[in-house]
Amino acid sequence: MAWKKPSEELSKFLDERISAFDVKKKKMFGCPVYFANDYMFAGVFENDIFIRLPEQERKKIISENDEVVPFEPVKGRVMKEYVVLPDSLYNDSEKFHELLGSSYEYILSLPAKQKKKR
């Protein structure tokens, strides 16, 4: 299965918008993703921006916008807690910043990850 390369334009766009948050940028499968508190919370996959949201906010945003869908990088394998945002949401600066902030706060509220023993 071949994935498309992540959109450079979207990657730069997300880079600029996410700079307001204390995050670490990494690459997963060639895609830019952002971590805080050792948890991934946003990224670009192919031509999509995805973010992680708590259950209540996920349900709300999906019910309010039929273009918001669960993040499914591999058919049949939905990533729990992640949604793909349509350009109508991420091009709304205020709404997008609010969503990123909500995602960031949610990630910071999660318990610290335990280091795996080697």
N, C-alpha and C positions, 0 to 999 in steps of 0.2 A: 504494500500500500504506500503510495507516494503522497506526501503532503506538499502543499504549495508553500513557497517561502513566505514568511510573514511580510506584510506590507511595510515597506520602509517609511512611507508617508505616515501610516498609523503609528508605527514605532516611535518616530520623532514626535508626533502629536502627543502620545501618551507620556513620553519622556518629559516633555515640557510641562504637562499638566500635573504630573506626579512629583515634580521637584519640590512642591510645597510640603511634602511628607518625608519623614526620616525612613528611607527604605534602602534596600540593597537590590541592585539589579543583577540578574543572573540570566543565563540562557538554559532553556530546557527544550530539547529536540530542535535546536536552532531558533527558538522563539524567545523574544525578550519577556521576562517575567519579573515581578517585583515582590520582595519579601519584607515583612516586618515581624518582629518577635519570632523569627524562624518559620513563619507560615507564609505561603504564597497568597497574595490577595488580589493581584491584577496582572494582566498581561495581554499580549497580542498573539493571536493564533490565526494564521493565514490572513484573511481580510476582516478579522473580527477583534473587538476588544472585549475581554471578559473580566468580571470582578467577582469577588466572594462577598456574599451578604448573609446576615443572620436570617433564619427562617421567616420570621414575620415580615421583614422588608422584602425578601424574595417573593413571597406570596403576593404582597401588595403591588410590587412593580410589575409582576407578571399579569395580575388582574387588570391593572391600569393601562398596560401597553401590550397588545398582542404580538408585537415584534420582538419582545424580550423572551428569550428561550433558554432552557437549561444548556449549559456548556457540555457539548458532547464531541470531544476531539476524535474519538473513534466510534463509529456507528455502533449503537447498543451499549456504550459505556459512558454514561452520564457522570460528570464529576459533581459529586455532592456539594451543595452550597454555592456553586458557581453559575452565573448567568452570562449570556452574550447580550451586549447592548447594541441597539440599532443606532445608526448615525444621528437620528433625530434626538437621541438622549445625550450622546457624547458631544454633539455640536452645540448643545445648550450649555454654555460655560457654567452658569450657576448650578443647574441641576447636576451636571457631571461632577463638579467639585463637591457638591453635597453627597453624591453617591460614593465618590472616592473616600471622603471623610468618614462616611458611615462604615464603609468596608474597613478602613484603617482602624477605626475605633473598635470594631468587632474583633479584628485580629489581635489587637493589643489586649483585649479582655480575655483571650484564651490562655489557658495555663501554659507555662513555659514547657517547651519540649524537653524530654529527657534525652541526653546524649546516648546514642547506641554504643554498646561495648563492642570492641573489635576482637 
